[in-house]
């Protein structure tokens, strides 16, 4: 059995998160949101487990590691926005359909059930919930899936140093446009109730 450099305790914890839903529950209930008070970080899953904080990139890495321990490929998908932060998902496929796990300060940008027939459908499910504090709907592009096996050489699951190579790679690869230009020009602002709902439980 390959343990990817994890300790027995780390392996037991991740194996205990026996479904994608349990991984999301752990991220939501056991891992605080990382506002990076001391400067930017990109923690490995080992450090997320130890420090009990994560932002979206770190949460996606943790979820991808937990999925890998369950036998899924460790896949990330990058969502690219305008006038807003990007967002990173750990994606998985069950019964031919895609789902996602994510850490976010916005309630609507987290878990997706594996009911989406393709990745564009999955990404579109985030569109109405992806907005900035000015109320603009900001999601525009998405990447292809990235298998984190390509980063095993830097021990991304267990590294003590920051794993910046992964977000740098996600930033560099091509992204597919989600909307045509004429559709962008006609977008309305997000509804005030949806905006308020998305901020429920957020870390100020």
C-alpha positions as CSV (number, residue, x, y, z in Angstrom):
1,X,0.0,0.0,0.0
2,X,1.4,3.4,-1.0
3,X,1.2,6.0,1.7
4,X,2.7,8.9,-0.3
5,X,5.0,9.9,2.6
6,X,2.1,10.3,5.1
7,X,2.6,9.2,8.7
8,X,0.4,6.5,10.1
9,X,-1.7,9.1,11.9
10,X,-2.2,11.3,8.8
11,X,-3.1,8.2,6.7
12,X,-5.7,7.1,9.3
13,X,-7.2,10.6,9.4
14,X,-7.6,10.8,5.6
15,X,-8.8,7.3,5.3
16,X,-11.4,8.1,7.9
17,X,-12.9,10.7,5.5
18,X,-14.4,7.9,3.6
19,X,-16.5,9.8,1.0
20,X,-16.1,13.2,-0.8
21,X,-19.0,14.5,1.4
22,X,-16.9,13.7,4.6
23,X,-13.9,15.4,3.1
24,X,-16.0,18.6,2.6
25,X,-17.4,18.2,6.1
26,X,-13.9,18.1,7.5
27,X,-12.8,21.2,5.6
28,X,-15.9,23.1,6.7
29,X,-16.0,22.0,10.4
30,X,-12.5,21.2,11.4
31,X,-10.3,23.5,9.3
32,X,-10.5,27.3,9.8
33,X,-10.4,29.8,6.9
34,X,-6.9,31.1,6.3
35,X,-7.0,34.9,5.9
36,X,-3.2,34.9,5.7
37,X,-2.6,37.4,8.5
38,X,1.2,36.9,8.4
39,X,1.5,37.0,4.6
40,X,0.7,34.6,1.7
41,X,1.0,30.8,2.3
42,X,0.5,27.7,0.2
43,X,0.5,24.9,2.8
44,X,0.7,21.2,1.9
45,X,-2.0,18.9,3.2
46,X,0.3,17.8,6.0
47,X,0.5,21.4,7.2
48,X,-3.2,22.0,6.8
49,X,-3.8,19.0,9.1
50,X,-1.4,20.3,11.6
51,X,-2.2,24.0,11.5
52,X,-6.0,23.5,11.0
53,X,-6.4,26.4,8.6
54,X,-6.6,26.7,4.9
55,X,-7.7,29.1,2.1
56,X,-9.1,27.8,-1.2
57,X,-5.8,26.7,-2.7
58,X,-4.7,24.9,0.5
59,X,-8.2,23.4,0.9
60,X,-8.2,22.1,-2.6
61,X,-4.8,20.5,-2.1
62,X,-6.0,18.9,1.1
63,X,-9.1,17.6,-0.6
64,X,-7.1,16.2,-3.5
65,X,-4.8,14.4,-1.1
66,X,-7.8,12.9,0.8
67,X,-9.4,11.8,-2.5
68,X,-6.2,10.2,-3.5
69,X,-6.1,8.2,-0.3
70,X,-9.6,6.9,-1.2
71,X,-8.4,5.8,-4.6
72,X,-9.5,8.8,-6.7
73,X,-6.9,10.6,-8.9
74,X,-5.8,13.9,-7.3
75,X,-7.3,16.4,-9.7
76,X,-7.5,20.2,-9.4
77,X,-9.5,22.6,-11.6
78,X,-8.8,26.4,-11.6
79,X,-11.6,28.9,-11.9
80,X,-10.5,32.3,-13.2
81,X,-12.3,35.6,-12.5
82,X,-12.1,39.2,-13.3
83,X,-11.8,41.9,-10.6
84,X,-11.9,39.0,-8.1
85,X,-9.8,36.1,-6.7
86,X,-9.5,32.9,-8.6
87,X,-10.9,29.7,-7.0
88,X,-9.5,26.2,-7.0
89,X,-11.6,23.0,-6.8
90,X,-10.6,19.4,-6.1
91,X,-12.7,17.5,-8.6
92,X,-13.8,13.9,-8.6
93,X,-15.9,11.6,-10.9
94,X,-18.5,9.0,-9.8
95,X,-20.8,7.0,-12.0
96,X,-19.6,9.0,-15.0
97,X,-20.5,12.4,-13.4
98,X,-18.3,15.2,-12.0
99,X,-18.4,16.7,-8.5
100,X,-16.2,19.0,-6.5
101,X,-14.8,19.8,-3.1
102,X,-13.6,23.3,-2.1
103,X,-12.7,25.6,0.7
104,X,-14.2,29.1,0.5
105,X,-15.2,32.1,2.5
106,X,-18.3,32.2,0.4
107,X,-21.0,29.6,1.2
108,X,-22.0,28.9,-2.4
109,X,-18.5,28.1,-3.7
110,X,-17.9,24.8,-1.9
111,X,-19.2,21.3,-2.4
112,X,-20.9,20.1,-5.6
113,X,-22.6,16.7,-5.8
114,X,-21.3,14.4,-8.6
115,X,-24.3,15.0,-10.9
116,X,-22.6,17.1,-13.7
117,X,-22.2,15.4,-17.1
118,X,-19.1,17.4,-18.0
119,X,-16.7,19.9,-16.6
120,X,-18.4,22.9,-18.2
121,X,-21.7,22.0,-16.5
122,X,-19.8,21.7,-13.2
123,X,-18.1,25.1,-13.6
124,X,-21.4,26.8,-14.6
125,X,-23.0,25.6,-11.3
126,X,-20.6,28.1,-9.6
127,X,-21.5,31.1,-11.9
128,X,-24.4,32.7,-9.9
129,X,-22.5,32.3,-6.6
130,X,-19.2,33.7,-7.9
131,X,-19.3,37.5,-7.2
132,X,-17.1,40.2,-5.7
133,X,-18.1,42.6,-2.9
134,X,-19.4,45.1,-5.5
135,X,-22.0,42.5,-6.6
136,X,-20.4,41.8,-10.0
137,X,-20.6,38.2,-11.3
138,X,-17.0,37.6,-12.0
139,X,-16.4,34.0,-13.1
140,X,-15.0,33.9,-16.7
141,X,-12.7,31.0,-17.4
142,X,-11.7,27.6,-16.3
143,X,-8.7,25.3,-16.7
144,X,-8.4,21.7,-17.8
145,X,-8.1,19.2,-14.9
146,X,-4.6,19.0,-13.5
147,X,-3.4,15.7,-12.0
148,X,-1.2,16.4,-9.0
149,X,0.9,13.3,-9.7
150,X,3.1,15.7,-11.8
151,X,4.1,17.4,-8.5
152,X,5.0,14.2,-6.6
153,X,8.6,15.2,-7.1
154,X,8.1,18.1,-4.7
155,X,6.2,15.9,-2.2
156,X,3.2,18.2,-2.4
157,X,1.2,16.1,0.1
158,X,3.8,16.3,2.9
159,X,6.2,19.2,2.2
160,X,7.1,21.5,5.0
161,X,8.0,24.3,2.6
162,X,5.3,26.2,0.7
163,X,4.2,24.4,-2.5
164,X,4.0,27.5,-4.7
165,X,4.9,25.5,-7.9
166,X,1.3,24.3,-8.0
167,X,-0.6,27.7,-8.1
168,X,2.1,29.1,-10.4
169,X,1.4,26.2,-12.8
170,X,-2.4,26.8,-12.6
171,X,-1.8,30.4,-13.4
172,X,0.3,29.7,-16.4
173,X,-1.8,27.0,-18.2
174,X,-4.5,28.0,-20.8
175,X,-8.0,28.5,-19.6
176,X,-11.2,28.1,-21.5
177,X,-13.7,31.0,-21.7
178,X,-17.0,30.4,-20.1
179,X,-19.0,33.2,-21.7
180,X,-19.1,35.0,-25.0
181,X,-18.3,38.7,-24.9
182,X,-21.8,39.8,-25.8
183,X,-23.1,37.8,-22.8
184,X,-20.7,39.5,-20.4
185,X,-22.0,42.9,-21.4
186,X,-25.5,42.0,-20.4
187,X,-24.8,40.6,-16.9
188,X,-26.9,41.9,-14.0
189,X,-25.6,42.5,-10.5
190,X,-26.0,39.7,-8.0
191,X,-29.3,39.8,-6.0
192,X,-28.9,41.3,-2.5
193,X,-30.4,38.3,-0.8
194,X,-28.0,35.9,-2.6
195,X,-25.1,38.1,-1.8
196,X,-26.0,38.1,1.9
197,X,-26.6,34.4,1.9
198,X,-23.2,33.7,0.3
199,X,-21.5,35.6,3.2
200,X,-23.2,33.6,6.0
201,X,-20.5,32.1,8.2
202,X,-17.7,34.0,6.4
203,X,-14.5,34.9,8.3
204,X,-14.3,38.7,8.4
